[in-house]
Amino acid sequence: PEKGLIKLINSTNKIKNVLDLGCGDGRNSMFLASSGLKVVAIDDSSAGLKKLKNSIKGQDDIIKRIYLKKADLKTIKIERNEFDLVIMIWIFHEIGAHGVKHIITQAKLSTKLLGINYLSFFLLRNGTYMRKGCYYPDELAIIKQYKGWKLLKKKKVLITHNHITPSSKKRSTKHRHYICHLLFQKLTNQSK
């Protein structure tokens, strides 16, 4: 799971219900559920959700805490004031500028008063891996969308890791990403 997410969960007992938008194969959802939290894990990839479902087979304590849902992140509507924590980790590049604006609006609306939104996304930077046709937002544009919320954390890190990329011919390749982590807290229940 995301290191910053582990630190957040270990630092508070006020988080009970979590929404994982763009859960992918569920690495963060599984961690959250194994920490005793109720998780709604949403992704638009059937393959990712199937992988998550297979990963938790036989783990009844985790199965009872995770609800899986397939939905288009660019158009989804989410219940208001439902979640103590909403996470959006490494999904912005996949859904484009309009999708990011929509999903942030939905995340904010679905967050309970004093709840937290945890965002982690790739930034443009020379020397890092960036896939053609993907969207890489500016962190200041994202911060502006959280007007009226308290910025709890802003951190940028350069990571190196291995995975298969579209240009790596099905072989895992080592590369770098520049990532921005933002944590915001909802201070009022205004509509947006």
Secondary structure, DSSP 8 states (H G I E B T S, - for coil): --HHHHHHHHT-S---EEEEET-TT-HHHHHHHHTT-EEEEEES-HHHHHHHHHHTTT-HHHHTTEEEEE--TTT----TT-EEEEEEES-HHHHHHHHHHHHHHHHHHHEEEEEEEEEEEEE--TTS---TT-----HHHHHHTTTTSEEEEEEEEEEEEEEE-TTTTTSEEEEEEEEEEEEEE-------
